Amino acid sequence: MAYYRINGGKRLEGAVTISGAKNASLAIIPAVILSGESCLLENLPEIEDVRIVEEILTSMGADISRTPDGSMRIDPSGISTFSVTGEMVSSMRASYYLLGALLGRYKKAEIALPGGCAIGQRPIDQHIKGMRALGADIVIQGGSVKARADRLRGAEIYLDVVSVGATMNIMMAAALAEGTTTIENAAKEPHIVDLANFLNSMGADIKGAGTDSIKIRGVKRLTGGSYGIIPDQIEAGTYMAAVAATGGQLLLKNVIPKHMECISAKLMEMGVSVTEDDDSLLVRRSGPLTKTNVKTLPYPGFPTDMQPQITAVLALAAGTSLVTEGVYGANRFKYVDELKRLGAHIQVDGKVAVVEGVKQLVGAPIQACDLRAGAALVIAGLAAQGTTELSHINYIERGYEDLVGKLRAVGADISLVDVPDEADTETHAG
């Protein structure tokens, strides 16, 4: 099993190019199914989750090839199965986007219940509510969601909770439905807008993406084409947090500064300098970090996917900060025990973490428990004195392209170490 060895205490200096957005990619790749024609997707991140979706579509009969620049050409015309089960699907939460895409195009789908990171209850009841409103019969049986419809008709759908996944899934299913669908209390995240833009580029008629009311007028067919994925807001935020924790200066290239404002604002409150350009951010930290309070909220609020990373930074800020999880449950704080191994002073009470800043963290063996927790522990290891060995890095590689390479290029002392499983179990048991 592999792990990261991090020798901390090094300032970060240089430039990092941000990859395409994970959360947009994992919806847009399945959405190609709706066209039935070849599509070229550009700026996809080279991450494990994208590889898994690629494998799933290939196993269904899609023809997928890569261009020299890393773009992906998908021809879904050969898809011959509407049942997608097995380990690959259940290991990744975003597999549920196949439900909306298959139902929208073929009026039938069977998808294994999704997995992914263990960060509390993330039910798919809003997805099912939306599909049923469009006219689908849905049953959950044997660990799979089975959906079927003679025809899909537009409907007014009010989401009981703001759900990114449900918003995207309903958009896909409704794109080819008869009549008009309205999603009220829709999610507003950048990747919602990206999916809408992609579907519209294929001939869909979607308005209001990025607001809480999205209107989808069903069309007869969608066509192929080419599309570039937006930059990853959370990857950019993670590097911003890393330079905030270590000190130094990073130029982040290929970002949309507007998407970063919710993160930039909090870092600036803590004493970090953030300068915007058209498609880049310059992030600097030379003085001490100061405390602040953070509450995660749906976009445009502070992202829940940045909560662990900002907590790792606040662990080094002078004073006491409060971090409140407003999207998921207390499970989102599972990583705190690992930060404590590095010397952080954090107490969790339900959905609130009380973070008392310390002067320094000290390296120790730790392990990731989910994707963003893993990123937070990398940040803490980079800032800590001494050596940190971080195991269970498979979580991290699901969502960050070449994290080790990008960090090494800006001065971090981090390396990927591969050891036999038995030795790894002995060395990194804790």
N, C-alpha and C positions, 0 to 999 in steps of 0.2 A: 504494500500500500504506500502511496506517495504522501508526502507532507511538505509544507513550506518551512524552511529555516530562515529566520529573519534576525539579522544583527541590527538592532535598533539604534536610535540616537543620531541618524543622519538626516540633514536637511534635504528637502527635495528642490531641485533646480532644473529648469528646462521646459520642454513642450511635450504635450500629450495630445494625440489625435483621438477624438472620441468616436467609438464605433456606432453602427446603426442600432436603433432601439430594440431591445429584446422584446418588450411587451407588444410593440407594434408588429414586429416580424412574426411572432407566434400566432397572431390573428390573420395577418395578410397572406401568409403562405397557404393556410387552409382556404382562405377566401378565393384563391385562384380557381378552386373547384367550381365556383359559381359561373365562371365564364365558359368553361368547356373548351377554351382555346389556349394556345401557348402564351405565357406571360414571362417577361424578363424582370426579375427583382434585383435592384442594385442597393448597395450599402447595407447588406445583411451582415450581422455580426457573426464572427466565427466562434460560436459557442456550442456547448453540448446540447442545449434545448433545441436549437435550430437543426442540428444534426439528427436528433430524434424525430422531429416533425418531418424532415426530409425522408428518413427511413420509413416512417409510417405511410406517407403518400406513395413512395415507391412500392411498398408492399401491397398497396391498394390497386396498383396498375398504372400510376402516373409515370411519365417519362421525365426524368430530371437530369439536367447536366449543368456543369459549372463552366463559366467563361474564365479566361486567364486572369481577369481582374477580380475574381471572386463572386461575381454576380451569379444568380441562379435562374436558369431557364426551366420553367415547369409547363409541361403539356399534360393536362388532366384528362384528355379525351379517352385515354385507355382505362380509366378507373372502372373496375368491374365488381367491386365489393363495397357494400355499404355498412358492413359490420367490422368494427375496429376494436379488437380486444387484445389482451395480452399485457406482458410486463412493460413494454415500451410506453403504452398508452397510460397505464395506471401509475407510472413513475413521474408523470409530468402533468401538472394541473391544466395547462393550456390546451391539452388534448380535447377539452370540451368544445373548442371552436369548430371542431369537425362536425359537431351536432348541427349547428346553424347552417354551415356550408352544405352538408349532405342533404339536410332536410329541405333547404331552399332550392337546391338543384334537382334532387331525385325524389323528394317527398318521402324519404325513408332513411333511417339511420339507427345504428346500434353502437354505442360507445361505452367502453369500460369506464366506470366511475374514476375520476381523476385523482392523482396523488400530488406530488411536488413537496414543497416545504411544510413541515409540521409547525404551523404558526396559529393554531387555534381553529375554531370552526369557521369554515368558509363554504357554507352550503350552496347548492345550485338550485335552490327552490325558486329564485327569481328567474333563472333561465327557463325552468320548466313552466312557470306561470306565463311567461311571454310566448313560448311555443304553443301552449294550449290556447292562448288567446287568438293566435293566428290560425287555429283549427287543427292542430296536431293532436293525435292520441299518444299519450306518453305513459309508459309503465317503467318502474325500476324493478329489475328482476335479475337475480344471480350476479349481482355486482355490476350490472350494466344498465344504462339508460336506453330504452327502446322507443323510438319515435316513428310515427307513420301518419301520413295525411293524404287524402284523395286530392285535395287542393288547399292552398294556403290563401287566406283572405286577410286584407289589412284590418287592423284593430287599434283601438286606443288602449295603451298599456301604461299603467302607473306602477313604477317600481317602489316597493315598500321601503327598501333601503337603496342607497346609491351603490350600484354594483357595476364596476368596469366590465367584468366578464359578461354579465347579462346584457348590458347595453350593446356590446359588440356582437354577441351571439344573435340577438334579436334583429339588429341591423342587417346581418348576413341573411337570416331566414326571410326577412321582409323584402329584401331587394328585388326578388322575383315574384313576390306574392301579388295577388289581384287587389287593386285598390290601394288605399293610403294607410300607412301605419304611423301612429304617433307614440313616441316613448317620452313619458313625463317623468321628472325626477331622474333624468339620465345623468350618467357620469360625464365629466367634462375634461378628462385627462388628455394630454397631447396625442396619445396613441389612439384615442377615439377619433379625433380629427383626422389622423393619418389614415386610419381604416376607411373613413368616409371618403376622403380624397382619392384613395385607391379605387374604391368601388365606383365612385363617380367617373374616374378616368376610364373605366371599362364600360360606362354607359348607364350607371345607376343614377337615380334622382333622389339625392339625400341632402336635406337642408337643416341647418341648426346645430350641427355637430360642434361641440365646444360650449354649447349652452345646455340648460337643463331640459330643453324640449327639442327633440329631434323628429323631423318629419321625413318619412321614406315613402315616396310614390313608387309602387311596383312597376317594373318594366318587363317586357317580353323576354329579352335576352341581354346578356352581357358579352362583351368581346375581349380579346386579349390585348396586349400592349406592353409597355415597359413603365416601371415606377421605381423611384428612389426612396428608401426608408429614411425617416427622420433620425437625427442623432439621439443617443440614449441619455435622457435626463438624469437617470439614477447613476449611470456610470460616471457622467460628468460630476454629479454631486459627490460621489465617492472620492474622486481625485481632489475635489475642493476640500473635503473633510480631511484627507490625508495631508495636504500641505498646511491646513490649519493646525493639525496635531503636531507635525514635525517642525514647522517653521520653514522658511524658504519662499520660493516663488515658482509658480507654474503657469504657463500659457496653455489654456485648453482650446484646441482647435476643433472645428466642426461641431459647434454647439448652436442652439437657438437661445440667445440670452433671455428672451421672454419666458421660456419654459423654466429657467433657472432662478427666477426672481424670488420664489418662496424659500429657496435654499440660501441664495445670496444674502437676503435680508437678515436671516438669523446669524449667519457667519459674520456679517458686518457688525451686528449687535455685540458679538464676542470679541471684536477688535481685529478682524480680518479685513484686508482691503480687497475689494472686487471691482475691477474696471471692465466695462463692457465695450466690445467692438461689434461690428455687424454680425460676424459668425464666430466670435471667439471671446474668451474671458481671461483676464489676467488676475490671478489670485495670489496675494502676498500676505505673509504673516511674519512680522519682525518683533513686535512687542508681546506682552503677556496676554493670555486669554482671559476674558471675564465671563462671569456666569450669565445665563439667560434661561428663560423658561420656554419650552417647546411643547406644542400640542399638535399631534398629527390629525389631519383632516383630509377629506377628498379635495382634489385639485379645484381651485388654485391654492388650497392650503398646503401646509408642510407635509410632504409625502410620508406615508407609513414606511415605505421602502427605504427611507433615509433615517428612520428613527434610531436603529442600532449604531449607524456611523456617527451621527451627531452626539449620541450618548458617549461614545468612545472619546470624542473631542472634549466634551464637557467634563469628563473625568479628570482632565488636566487644567480646567479653568478655575481661576480663583473664586471662592465663594460656593454657595449651594444653589444648584439648579434643579428645576422640576421638569421631568419629561412625562407627558401624559399621552397615552395611546388612545386616540379617538376613533380608530378604524377597526382594529382587531382587538382581541382580548389580551389578558395578562401573559398568555403563552409567547407573545412577541418579545418578552423580556427573558426568555430562557438563557440567552447568552450572557446575562449579567454575572452569573457564577464564574464564568470563564474570565471576564474582565477583572473580577475580584482576585483571581489567582495571580494577576499581574500587579495587584496592589491598589486597584480602584476601590473607592469607598462609595458604594451604591446600595440603597435599600429599596426594595420593591414592595409596594402595598397595592395589590389589585392591578389597576391600569396606570399607576403612577410610580415612577422611579425618582427617588431623591438622590441626587448626585452631589456629593461633597468633593470638590476638586482637590487633587493631591499634586505635590510638586513634581513627582515623577513616577512613572510605572517601571516595573522591573520584569525582564523576560522570564518566561516559564513555559512548560509544556501545556498546551491548551487545545481544544477541539471545537470545530464549527458545528452548529446544530441546524442551520439553514443558510440560504444564499446570502442574505443581507447581514445576518449575524457574522458569517464568515468574513465578509468585507470589513465589518467593524473590528474584528479581531486582528485582521491584517494591519489596519490603521493603528490600533493600539500597540501591536508588535513593532511597527516602524518607529513609533514615538518612544518606546520603552528602552531603558538601558539594559545592555546585555542581549542574550539570545532567547528568542521565542521559537518554539517548534509547534506549528499549527497543523493538526491532523484533520481528517474528514473533509479534505479540500474538494472532494467531488461536488459538494454543494456550491462552492464558489465558481467552479469551472462551468457550471450550468449557465451562468449569466454574465461572466466577464471574459472578454476576449483578451488573451495573452496578458493577463494581469502581471505576471512575473516579469515578462519582457518589457512592458511599458514602465513599470516601476524601476527596474534596473537602469533603464535609459535615462532616468531623471535623478539618479544618485542613490537609490535605495539599495541596501545590501540584503537581497532576498533571493533565495534559490529554491528550486524544486528538487527534492530528494526522494529517490525511489528505493524502497527497501523491501525485502521479502515479507510476506504477510505475518509470519510467526514472529520475526524480529520486531516488526512494527507494533504488534499487539503487546509484546513485552515492554517495549520502550515507551509507548504512548498510551498506556492503559488509562490514564486519567483524564 
